[in-house]
Amino acid sequence: MDFLLSLIAPVLLHMVVSVVVTAAGGAIGGVAADSAVCTSVTALLILPVLIRMYRSDAAEGMHPHKRICCFEKEHRASGRSQSTSKMTEVKGNRAERIESEVRKQSRKEAVYSIGVLVLCAVSGGILNLLWSGILQQLRIQDHFSNAVQEQLFAGQAMVQLFGLGILVPLAEELIFRGLLYTRIRQRIPAGAAIFFSALLFALFHGNVIQMVFAFPLALVLAWLYERSGWFACPLAFHMGANLTAIVLNLLS
């Protein structure tokens, strides 16, 4: 029962806040009633709670920590302490060389991490384009309504870019990869956890077209998190996918 509640809580939080924000927006009217605004405000309001839940799970050791892109904070801290202790034992040029090596290593880590995140974001955009093209060829839009996405893409450009392109992916990644996936992963093997978390993510979107679109994307997102152990990887991929769709819609 506790396990089920731990899965329901983040999604229920989003649903409750979404209903309240949408109702308030409808009562106020105007820009406040815009779908993109309501969705973005919902994400913004629940982020502090989601981040707190994510950190709580991390403190309990529930998250993967492979970090292929960067060293762990503990590793960096120990490295700095070792470097500091070495510097106290040597003087002059020797200490300067050690300090220079530490700075070079930090720069290499930063450049490598940025490169990986850019690659994830670009891959998200490419997958978005490929899968969208396939669905268009299948003419799935002729059989099911896509009114929800059309309403979202009817909002103001800045709301779409910042809200739907950044805030919403961050909230959704915290819910479905940061919380649900890692909690499911504690109970079942990685493959099954990836599948079930992707299924929940697809169902969360509420209409057939978005479900069909979201499911393969969610499979990749969960796989990225499992393989990298770094939350920023699926987040960058998700943002890249959303921003690609938004930019193309704005240009068209």
Steps between C-alpha positions, in 0.01 A plus 500: 500500500781742587665421167180577305455824691857599416415459129164673520610800708705690236240448225213588734683816605525606136134421431369690803711809436412488129125496577535791743714707261270431204192594703667820622609584146150447370356725772751776426476460122727652237861383491456319833260255334751409227585127501873560467493749788301266727730206419812709562370648825409151622855380432647805674286455811575133552874520430603580861308198632634270227858612561460436871361150432784431256762605753335289766521193275862582416584523870360148540725374220220430252652676198761359262831678537721376217552853373680418174527872436640634823655372818282476808510792739653271759773400254571861418506591867743219578712603201515857623586390853777277368632782284486736797688256719763456231539873465573530869781248460671667210599853420558730209468372144388153609189642671423720200518201263260301715256791516523545122427130442194521721370799301564324168316190619202710610489675161514167318212367708294812431563491124423128481179542699382788282575298188296205625205724588509669158507158335198391708306815409577464128405131513170593662425743221590246232285228657213748524526577129530135396212374711278796406568426133411133545172586676412746224559233238276263697237779504414428860376857533214414263355258752565665836474853634814697573319800647707499820831556319341750264380704799847489656666612177253788467658682794744789496849424368688578824257293706550207265880529497555552871194322639449204267864481396667521840267499803269221384781257400671565835181423695421193290853363528494541877167317518558217254874440499621661822222355718283234333769323300749484786232377741381232258863407429547410866244220459549359149779461237603793282324383183163459669542826690576686175189353336257569786629851565467577128145363501407722795656800325297430186173457691571823686464697176134409478422473126582235243728705274713629786509153658629345178753780462614500865551125553815443288639832621452385861675170427807691383484741795490222759773309317719810500453543873575134566812498284645836601387525860482874439164677520621777268522259202128416466416859596710642215354242259143590603564873472658451158195308379252757633691804379537351152124451474434850636746676268369317193144590596592867548681513167209342317 
